[in-house]
Amino acid sequence: MRRFSSACMLFLLACSPTTEPPLSVPSVAPQLVSGAPSEPSGRPSSGRQMTARDGADDWSDRLAASVPTMPTCVEVDGDGDGFFDATQCPDGRVEQLDCDDSDPTVTPASERWIQPGPFVMGLGKAEAGMDEGPVHVVKLSGYCLDRVEASNDRVSAVGLSGWTAPAASGGLAALLTPEQGRAYCEAIGKTLPTEAQWEKAARGGCELGADASVCDAQDLRRYPWGETQPGCERANHARVSVTGPSPCVGGPVAVDSQPDGAGPYGHLHLAGNVWEPTSDVWHPNTYGAGGERIDPGGPPGTGPQVIRGGAFNTFSTNMRVTNRMSTLVAGSKIGVRCARPTVAAVQEDVDPLDTISLSGTVKGDGPLVGKALYVTAFSTGDADGSRVRPGASPLAEVRLVPSGGAVQDFSIDVPSLGPILLFSSLDGGTPEPGKPASGTGGVGRIEGTVSTDTDQSGLAIVLKPLPTPGRMPRVQQPGAQPRGGSNPPQGGRGQPPVRTRR
């Protein structure tokens, strides 16, 4: 099964005419650290102070796992490049550890070591998705992760089948399919990171908290750089504005840019720029499957992959390090970052998920014309009644080319996880003052919930116009951060949250 998080969720404010029950429709629309050796200190050095999340209300003493004592550091430099074998000095400074001591081209400038030990995974606060909890401790063996995402130049050098580099792309992050990302990593002798490996690199291990010997509340970091809300100097993402996402750039940037957004081990762009696929099949229950999680690799079998980190058109609400998305969400802007593990991942004992197909029609208030027609599914676990909570990720989404007729067929694959909410919106292609682009052609939903017990056909969604600007609830101005932290502003009574594309 999959959970979707696309690079394309646009904002949507919607309500129906006052004579009808209000619509609650989320918007859906197209969305160096020095490599020189330094003195060993026994701790990674990122040049950034990590602080505890406000309230640390996810903390519990049950999470206080011990950080293992590392063996005495043995400074071995087998390839003579001036850096020490990471496996022989596992708790040395990341700036001087070598992830492949037989290859002088591999240095801390290309790959960063994450020492073995525990980290705290997941989020349990209200803005978390239904699949982000419970918060728990995961223990990982040491591994390496590419310091930057794969650039167009790097991917071009490999020569992936079916992929063509954009003109004059240089060092920009490459846009790939998840399958191409996996093939790229295999071509250079690496793998996709597991979901746990990705999150530990972004959040940091328990050796970085207030007490380096045990997990503590300071290990619940929200973003790779700490607790400060994302800004364009740290992450290439989209901010909220009256008419939809206001992007920092609007496309991928150079993979070695934005050092202010570096993670705890020196990795860049773990938030924003392009989504990064992991090797795990998405499943909402892996965190609560029971038992100790050691080097987890997700459920067995095939299915939608987990993607992490957000992209250039993802709003900051969905860029927390714990946010889980899947390849079921169409339009996600995906790149890749590869890992070099030291042990094989362990597949987890969870029942496989089924996927069902929902089909039907979308009827417009007029001809269905514009840029795109979206149909999006959300879990009722990510909603308060008929309202989707800010920061929740869709379960699935499809993007259709508007037919030009009054009615258009749709089909969407959705995980069989119980009742869902099903929405649609039409990007009419013509901006209107005070209205998000994703809903300028109308918004609609199926009243009540939709069962995912079996395939269904004949579903009907009727689009209705967005309210006129004079009736729109107050929306944050372009470039401003929303009130109340990372959550987007809310609509008026009975109205949905402002939403961004992923």
N, C-alpha and C positions, 0 to 999 in steps of 0.2 A: 504494500500500500504505500501511498505517498502522501506527502503533505506538501503543499505547494507554497512556494514563495517565489514569486517571479520578480524579475527586474522590472516589472511593469505595473505595479499597482498605483493608479492615480487617485487623486482626491475625489471625493464626491460628497456633496451636501445634497440631501434630497428629502423632500416631503411631498405628499400628495396634496391636491386641493383640500381646503378646509372641510368640505362636505364629505370627504372620504377618510378612512383610517390613514394615519401618517405612514409613509414609506420609511423604512430604515435601511438605506442602501449604501453599502460601502462603495467607494469608487474603484473602478478597475480600468486602467488604461495603460498604453505602452510605457513602461518605466525603463646617510651612509655612516652606517656606523663604521668607525675605523676598523680595519682588519689587522692593524699592527699588534704584535704581542705586547702584553703588559704583565705586571706582577700578579701572580696568582693570589686570590683572596678567599677562595672557597665559596664565593657567592657570584651569581651572574651580575653583570653590571650593565644597566640600560641607561644610566644617566637620568632616570626619572624616579621620583618618589611615588610609591604606590600607597594609596589611602583607602580606608574602609568605606564601603558604600553607606550612605546615610541610613542610620538606624540599624544596619546589618541585621534586619529582621528575619533573614533566612538562616541565621546562625543558630546552631544547636550544639551542645556539648558532645552529642553523638558523632559529630563531624570531626572531632579533634584527633585525627589519625596522626601517628608519629611519622616524622620524616626519617628514613633510615640513615644510619651513619655511613658515609662514603669511605671506601678504602683509601689508603694513603695515595696521594697523587704521584703518578710515575710519568715524568715528562719525556715521552718518546716522540721523536720527530723522524719517522721512517722515510719520508719523501724529501726531507731537507728544505721544506718551504717556510720554516720558521714558526710553524704551529704544531701543537702537541696532539697526539692521538686522543680523541675525546673518550674513547672507551677505557683508556688507561688512566685518565684524570677526570672522572665524571662530574666532579663538582668544582672544576676549575672555572676561570672566567671565560664566558662564552666568546669573547673577542679574541681568544688565543687558542681555541680548541678546533681541531681538524676532524671533519666528519668522514674523510677518507684519506688515511695517512699513506696510501700508496699512490695517490694522484696529486701532484703539486698544483693542478688547476682548481682543486677543491680547497677552499679556504673559508674562514668565517665571513668573508665578503659575499660568498655564494650560498653557503648553508650554515644554519645555526643549530647548535646542539641544545637539547632540552634534557636535563639530568633526570635519572630515574627517581621515582617517588610519587607521592600522592598529590592530587589537586582536588578542589571542590568544584563539582560539575552541576550545572543546572540553575534554575531560578524558580522561586515559588511565589513571588509578589503578584499583585493583581494584574500588572501589565504583561506578565509572562503568558506564553501560549500554553494550551492544555498539555502539550508534549514536553515542556521544559522542566517538569518536576517529576518526582520529588528531588530536592537538592540532596546530593550524595557525594561520597568520596570515591574517586577512581584512582587506581594505582597503575602506573605505566612504567615499563622499562625505558631506558634511555633511547633516544632517537634523534634524527636530524630532520629539519624542515627547511626548504628553500627560503632564503631571506626575502626574496621578492617573488611576485607572480611572474609567470612566463611572458616574455615580451614577444612581439611579432617577429623580431629578428631571431630570437631563440627558436621559436616554433618553425620558422622558415628553414633554419639550418637542419632541422630534422626531416622535413619533407613529408608532412602528414598527408595521407590520401584524402582527397576531397576538400582540402583546406587551401585557400589562396590568401596570401597576405594582402592587406589593403595597401594602396599606393602610399609611398612616403610615410610608412608607419613607424619606422625607427624603433625606439624603446618603449612604445606604448604597450599597455597590457593587451595580450591577444584575446580576441573573442572566439570561443570554441564551443562545440557541443560537449556534453559530459563524456561521450565516447571518445572524442578527439583528445580531451584532457587526459583520460586514462591511457590512450595510445601514446601520447607524448611522454608521459612519465615512464612507461615501459620502454620506450625507445632510448631513453637516456639512463636506463638501468635503475630506475626508482619505482615508487608506487604512489598512488593517491594516499594521503593521510587518512587514518581512521577519523571518525567524528571526534572521539576523545582526544586524539593527538592534536587535532586542529584546535579544539577548545582550550587545551592546556597551554598551547603556544600563545593563544590570544589572551587568556586570563592570567596565566602564570601559575607555577606550582607552589606548594605550601612552604617551600624554603624561602619565599619572598615576603612572607607576612611579618607581623610583629614579633613572632617567635619562630626562628628558622628551624626549630626542631619539631614543630607540631603545626597542624592546620589550625587556623584561628579566623576570627571574623574579618580580618584584613585581607583574607584570601578570596573574598566575594567581590572581586573587581568587576565593574560593569562594562568598561571599554578597554581596549588594549593598552591605552596610555594611563588609565586610572578611572576617575569619576567625572571629570569635566565633560559637559555635553559636547557632542561633535560639532566642530566648526569647519569651515572650508580649509583652514590652515592644517588641520589634522586628518581630515577624511574627505575624499571625493564622493559627495553624496548629494541629495536634494533637500532643500529647505522648504518649509511650508509657505505658500503664498495664496492670494485670493483666487487665482485662476488655475491652481494646480502646483505641481512640484516646481520649485525654483532651483535649478541645478547649479552646483558650484561651477561645473565645466560643461556638462552635457554629454560627456563621452569619456572613455578611458584616458588616463594620464600616464606619464612615464612611470615604469615600475619602481624606479629608485628615487622617486620624489616624495615629498611630504614627510621628512624625518621627524617632525613634531608629533606625528601619529604613530611612531614606532611602538611595538609591543614590548613586553617585559624582557624578552630575550633579543630584541633588536630587529625583529621582522617588520616589514613595512606593508601597509595596506591590508592589514587583517580586518579593517573596517572600511567599507566603501571600495570604490574603483570597479571591481568585478566580483561577482559571486564565485566561490571556490568549491568545486565538488570534492566530496570525501568518498571513501570506498564503502561506507555503510549504506545498506538499504534502509530507507526511512521506516520507522515504526514508532507509534506513540507510547509504547509500553516498555521499551528497553530499560528505562531508568528505574522502573518499579518491578522488574522481573524477579527480584529477590536474590540474595546471595551477594558475595563480594565481587566487585567488578575489577578484574585485573587484565590489562591489555585487551579490552573489549573490541570486537570488530563488527558489532551489529548482528542482525538476524541472518540466518542462512538463506540461500536461494537468491532469486533475482527480484527486482522491483525498482521503484523510483529511488534515486540516490538522494542522500542528504546533501544540501548545499549550504554554505555558511558565509557570513561576513558582510553581505550587502553589496550594492553596486553604486554606480554613479547616479542612478535615478531612484535610489532607495532613501526614504526619509529616516532621520536619526532614530525615531521610535523603534525601528526594526533593525537597528545596527548593534544592539547589545550583543556581547560575545556569546550569550546563551541561546540566541534566537535560532530556531531550527526551521529550515525550509526544504522543499524537495523539488525534484525535476518535474513533478506533475503540474507545476505552475508555468504556463506558457509565457514566453517573453523575458525570462530571467537572463540578464546579461552575464554570461558565465565565462570565466577564464580558467586558470589552473595554477596550483602550487604543489610541488612534489615533495615526498617524504623519503627518508632513508631509515627504515626501521632496523632494530637489532634483533627483534624476535617476531615471530608470526602472530598476527592478531587472533583472538579466540572468538569464534562465533558464539552467539548467545542463544539461550534456550527460551525463545518466545514463539508463540504460535504465529504462523505466517498470516498475512493480511490478504483479504480478497479485495478485488476492485470491481465495482459494478458500473454499468453505463446508464446515464440519464439522458434522455433525448426529448425533444419537443420543439416548440416554436417561440420566437420572440416577435411580438406585434408592436409596431411603432405608432406614435401619435400621428405620424405622417410617413412618407417614404423613408426607408432605412438607408440613409446616405451619410457619408462622412469618412473619417479615418479608420475607425475600428468599432466593432461591436464585441462586448465582453460578456461572458457568462462566468460567474464565480461562485464557488461553494465554500462555506465556512462551517466548522464544527459548532454545534450548539454549546459545547464546552468552552468556546471562546466568545460567547455572547451573553449578554444580560437581557433575557427575553428575546426581542427581535433586533436588538442593537448589538452590533459587533464591537467588542472592546477595542479601544485604541491600542495599537501595537500587535494585535493578533495577526497571524499569518493565515492566508487562505489555504484550504485543503486542496483545492484544484481551481484551475482557471483555463479557459480557452479564449483565444482572440480570433474573431472572424472578420472577413472583409464584408462590409455592408453590401447587401444584395441590390439595393435600390428599390425593392418592392416594399409592400406594406407589412409582409410577414416573412420571417426567415427561420429556417430549420437550424437547430443546434444539437450537438451531442457532446457530452463531457464525461470523462472517466473519474470516478470518485471512490476513495477508500470506503470500504464497508465498515463504518464505525458508529452506526446508530444514526439518529436524525441529524439533518444538516439544514442550514439556511441557504437558499439559492437566489442569487441576484443577477441582474443584467444592467448594463449601461451602454449608451451609445455616444462615442466621441464624434460630434457632428462636424468637427474640423474647422469650425468658425468660432473663435473666442467671443464670449459675451461678457460685458462688465459684471464683475461680481460672481461669475459662475465658473466652476472648475471645468476644464475642457472635456474631461472624461464623461461628463453627463450632459453636455450641451444639447445632445440629440434626445435626451430623455433617460429616465432611470425606472427600474421596476424590480419586483421580487415576487416570488410565490408566497402567498400568505401562509402562515404557519410553517411547519417543518416538512421536510421531504425525507422519506425513509430510504435507507441504503441497504436494506435487507436483500434486495434483488434488483435486477435491471428494471427500469421503468421507461415507458414511452408516453407520448401524448401530453407532456407537461407544457403549460402555457404561461408565459411571462408577458405582461402588458406594460410597455414603457409609458411614463407620464412625464410631462415637462417639469424641469426644475422650477422652484419658486422664482419669482421675479426678484431682481436685486434689492428692491425696496423691502422685501419680506425675508431676505436672507439673514440668518443669524450673524453676529459679529465674527469676523475671521481675522486671524493674525495677519499683519502686514508683511509683504515680501521681505525675506531676509531676516525676519525676527524669529527668535526661538519662541515656541508656544508657551503659554502659561503652564505652570505646574510641572516643569521639568521636561521630560522627553515626550510626553503624550501630546498628540495633536489637539487643537481646540475642539470642543464639543459643539454640536448644534443645539438649537433650542429644544424645548420640551417635545419629546416624541420624535426628534430628528436624529439622524445618524452622525457618527463622528466624521470629521474631515479625514480623508484617507489619501495615502500616496501610493503610487505604483512601485513595484519592487524593482 
